[in-house]
């Protein structure tokens, strides 16, 4: 099953890197949507079926926390898994995201294998362990 993914990050480079990682890793990617902040993400969610939201935490206009809170209040989006990909180092803030309903978080820098394994597990993909961690991987 291919998954429609919405990537929310104010960095266009990071959005492109994550798409490339998912494609190269063998993640079953369907449609790919991008938004530069939470407000733009809500517009995409209104118009398209999204299976998974990947979001940065720190963004202008509507940050990742505000986006998560909005999604969890709306019945139509409440069950869409949200995974944060962030530089946030404060463990209390990260724990608060999980308590509010985020499925997981991945800290930058990250390894492509980490992205593939975590997202595959979250989505219940049969090949969740399909990529092995290697010393030759690179951090993003």
BAMIDREN-210192 format. One line per field, with one value per residue: residue number from 1; x, z, y of N, C-alpha, C in turn. Coordinates in pm, whole numbers, plus 50000, padded with zeros to 5 digits. Each point is the difference from the previous one (the first is absolute). Layout:
N
seq <- NUM:... $
n_x <- X:... $
n_z <- Z:... $
n_y <- Y:... $
ca_x <- X:... $
ca_z <- Z:... $
ca_y <- Y:... $
c_x <- X:... $
c_z <- Z:... $
c_y <- Y:... $
***
This chain:
140
seq <- 1:2:3:4:5:6:7:8:9:10:11:12:13:14:15:16:17:18:19:20:21:22:23:24:25:26:27:28:29:30:31:32:33:34:35:36:37:38:39:40:41:42:43:44:45:46:47:48:49:50:51:52:53:54:55:56:57:58:59:60:61:62:63:64:65:66:67:68:69:70:71:72:73:74:75:76:77:78:79:80:81:82:83:84:85:86:87:88:89:90:91:92:93:94:95:96:97:98:99:100:101:102:103:104:105:106:107:108:109:110:111:112:113:114:115:116:117:118:119:120:121:122:123:124:125:126:127:128:129:130:131:132:133:134:135:136:137:138:139:140 $
n_x <- 50084:49975:50086:49892:50109:49978:50095:50007:50066:50051:50074:50003:50123:49955:49901:50088:50084:49896:49954:50120:50014:49875:50024:50120:49940:49912:49987:49885:50061:49883:49900:50071:49970:50018:50041:50005:49876:49956:49994:50112:50043:49932:50049:50118:49988:49955:50102:50077:49993:50029:50098:50093:50016:50099:50040:50050:50070:50114:49885:50004:49922:50017:50049:50089:50026:49987:50076:50080:49995:50015:50095:50043:49968:50046:49878:49990:50078:49918:49968:50027:50090:50054:50106:50066:50055:50080:50045:49875:50069:49899:50039:49981:50051:50099:50011:49992:50080:50069:49998:50025:50070:50118:50021:50086:50130:50064:50110:50020:50112:49962:49984:50019:50081:50027:50001:50064:50081:50016:50008:50078:50061:50003:50033:50068:50102:49980:50063:49944:50057:49946:50033:50123:50030:50068:50127:49959:49892:49923:50038:49872 $
n_z <- 50000:49910:50068:50014:49974:50111:49940:50128:49930:50070:50004:49884:50041:50124:49944:49918:50102:50076:49898:49974:50131:50001:49889:50037:50116:49905:50073:50026:49928:50035:50029:49959:50116:49973:50119:49997:50042:50124:49975:49932:50105:50075:49913:50008:50131:49979:49914:50088:49961:50128:49983:49977:50115:49928:50119:49965:50104:49963:49981:49904:50039:49973:50122:50018:50115:49945:49903:50085:50075:49886:49960:50123:49976:49878:50006:49891:50087:50097:49908:49934:49980:50105:49921:50106:49909:50107:50021:50042:50099:50027:50085:50087:49907:49979:50130:50003:49892:50060:50110:49907:49973:50002:49886:49960:50027:49908:50070:49958:49952:49889:50010:49870:50051:50086:49903:49918:50096:50052:49881:49959:50117:49996:49874:50077:49935:49915:49930:50118:49989:49888:50063:49985:50125:49939:50012:49880:50077:49956:50078:50023 $
n_y <- 49882:50090:50076:50077:50073:50071:50069:50035:50091:50100:49891:50063:50024:50019:50070:50051:50022:50034:50068:50047:50023:50044:50068:50042:50024:50023:50111:49943:50090:50051:50082:50101:50053:50129:50046:50133:49975:50009:50130:49995:49932:50085:50089:49941:49993:50122:50002:49931:49873:50013:49911:50093:50067:50051:50042:50117:50038:50053:50068:50091:50097:49872:49982:49905:50058:50119:49951:49938:50108:50065:49916:50002:50127:49977:49955:50076:50065:49974:49910:50112:49904:50062:50014:50041:50078:50005:50121:49994:50058:50080:49905:50099:50080:49913:49982:50134:49994:49906:50074:50091:49891:50059:49936:50094:50001:50067:49991:50125:49955:49940:49872:49988:49909:50097:50090:49919:49959:50120:50058:49903:50006:50132:49982:49915:50053:49901:50094:50012:49883:50042:50110:49966:50024:50095:49966:49961:49996:50096:50096:50032 $
ca_x <- 49916:50077:49956:50005:50074:50010:50121:49982:50128:50027:50119:49976:50106:49967:49887:50052:50084:49916:49934:50101:50030:49890:50001:50117:49996:49900:49874:49894:49953:49898:50008:50087:49955:50089:49949:50109:49961:49876:49884:50002:49970:49855:49940:50026:49915:49861:49981:50060:50007:50136:50015:50107:50054:50134:50002:50097:49935:50022:49966:49923:49854:49943:50107:49959:49914:49867:49943:49959:49882:49887:49965:49940:49867:49910:49973:50043:50147:50046:50071:50114:50124:50089:50136:50081:50141:50030:50126:49965:50080:49936:49926:49866:49918:49975:49902:49871:49946:49947:49881:49893:49953:50097:50037:50142:50085:50134:50086:50104:50017:49945:50049:49889:49948:49912:49874:49931:49955:49895:49876:49942:49937:49882:49896:49968:50050:50058:50146:50044:50142:50061:50131:50081:50088:50135:50099:50025:49890:50036:49905:49939 $
ca_z <- 50000:49992:50099:49964:50106:50002:50068:50043:50046:49934:49917:49876:49986:50085:49940:49887:50053:50056:49891:49936:50092:49997:49871:49990:50104:49970:50068:49900:49989:49900:49970:50088:50010:50081:50055:50067:50140:50038:49928:49865:50015:50016:49866:49930:50063:49957:49860:49961:50099:50052:50091:50095:50002:50055:50026:50083:50115:50000:49871:50015:49983:50084:50022:50004:50117:49969:49898:50068:50081:49909:49943:50102:50032:49887:49987:49870:49995:50131:49992:49909:50078:49985:50046:49996:49964:50061:50071:50140:50093:50131:50011:50050:49885:49918:50073:49989:49868:50008:50087:49923:49895:49894:49998:50027:49955:49954:50017:49903:49875:50002:49896:49914:50047:50112:49941:49935:50099:50087:49926:49961:50119:50032:49900:50000:49876:50025:49989:50094:50030:49870:49987:50120:50033:49954:50037:49883:49983:50028:50085:49942 $
ca_y <- 50118:50125:50097:50142:50066:50146:50046:50139:50053:50127:49984:49927:49898:49886:49929:49923:49893:49893:49928:49916:49890:49903:49931:49913:49896:49899:50028:49993:50138:50031:50143:50079:50139:50082:50126:50071:50026:49934:50055:49943:49857:49984:50013:49873:49898:50024:49964:49872:49893:49987:49887:50025:50136:50019:50143:50068:50062:50145:50061:50125:50007:49895:49903:49860:49976:50055:49912:49878:50030:50019:49871:49914:50054:49974:49857:49947:49989:49952:49873:50007:49999:50115:49973:50121:49991:50128:50024:50024:49920:50000:49875:50029:50042:49882:49918:50068:49967:49863:50003:50064:49911:49970:49859:49984:50110:49964:50117:50031:49925:49865:49909:49957:49872:50030:50049:49889:49902:50056:50027:49871:49943:50079:49975:49858:49939:49868:50004:50104:49983:49977:50060:49982:50111:49975:50101:50083:50095:50138:50071:50118 $
c_x <- 50088:49938:50016:50057:49999:50122:49985:50131:50024:50125:49965:50102:49968:49883:50048:50087:49915:49927:50098:50033:49889:49998:50114:49993:49900:49870:49891:49929:49899:50016:50084:49952:50093:49928:50113:49968:49865:49877:49991:49967:49850:49928:50019:49908:49854:49974:50045:49994:50146:50003:50099:50046:50138:50015:50122:49922:50004:49980:49924:49851:49925:50106:49944:49910:49858:49930:49948:49873:49876:49954:49927:49862:49897:49982:50054:50151:50058:50088:50117:50128:50086:50134:50079:50143:50058:50140:49975:50078:49935:49908:49858:49907:49967:49899:49861:49935:49938:49873:49881:49954:50095:50037:50145:50071:50134:50082:50097:50130:49949:50065:49881:49936:49901:49863:49920:49941:49885:49870:49933:49930:49870:49885:49963:50045:50068:50153:50059:50146:50080:50137:50077:50085:50140:50091:50025:49890:50046:49889:49948:49945 $
c_z <- 50000:50094:49947:50118:49980:50083:50029:50060:49926:49913:49877:49978:50082:49943:49885:50044:50053:49892:49934:50088:49996:49870:49991:50098:49970:50077:49893:49990:49887:49957:50105:49996:50093:50047:50080:50145:50026:49927:49859:50005:50012:49866:49920:50055:49962:49862:49961:50114:50039:50101:50112:49987:50066:50020:50081:50117:49991:49860:50025:49977:50086:50015:50009:50116:49974:49894:50064:50082:49913:49942:50100:50043:49893:49980:49870:49990:50126:49991:49902:50084:49968:50062:49984:49964:50034:50060:50149:50091:50137:50010:50053:49887:49910:50065:49994:49865:50000:50083:49927:49882:49884:50009:50042:49965:49961:50009:49882:50079:50017:49889:49915:50046:50114:49950:49944:50103:50085:49925:49955:50117:50035:49904:49991:49875:50031:49996:50095:50037:49871:49980:50128:50024:49954:50046:49886:49973:50029:50082:49927:50111 $
c_y <- 50124:50103:50142:50076:50151:50037:50149:50049:50131:49996:49914:49890:49877:49921:49912:49883:49885:49923:49904:49879:49895:49922:49899:49883:49890:50017:50010:50136:50013:50144:50071:50144:50075:50126:50064:50038:49932:50050:49943:49851:49976:50012:49872:49891:50016:49941:49860:49899:49981:49884:50027:50144:49996:50150:50042:50060:50152:50057:50129:49977:49898:49893:49858:49965:50049:49915:49872:50022:50016:49866:49911:50048:49966:49849:49941:49981:49936:49875:50000:50003:50122:49961:50129:49966:50136:50007:50020:49906:49989:49878:50023:50043:49882:49907:50061:49973:49861:49996:50061:49915:49977:49853:49979:50131:49941:50128:50013:50020:49857:49918:49958:49869:50020:50044:49882:49904:50054:50021:49871:49934:50073:49969:49852:49928:49866:49999:50104:49988:49982:50060:49975:50124:49966:50112:50097:50100:50141:50066:50123:50087 $
***
